[in-house]
Amino acid sequence: KDPIPGYLILNTTTQWYHKNVYGTIFVSTSFIRVTDFFSYWKNKTGYVYYSSRSKCESEMKTGDVVLLARKSTGAKYHAIIISKGGTGGTYCGHTNPRKDAKFNTISSDVYFYRMRFA
């Protein structure tokens, strides 16, 4: 089964893209999978690992991407974008639509990998 109907997916962590070529849409797994996103960007942007939500929150800035990982398995499962940095900060996410949701409502049963692109 095609995981994204109408898209051709290239399983790679060496490229990051979404492009339309004459009506055919190509995407790399590093563009659509959080684990491949991390593999692609970690050596380009660096990252900071946090086991504490409050420590991550105090150091995050607007525009940061934060990857969430389950403490029980260590598996990264979601990426969010910080819409307001610092303590009392907010984030946006898409699985369960979140726009400026409070960062401190994220479960404390996760690890955090903060990536800064600017």
Disulfide bonds with the S-S distance in Angstrom:
none
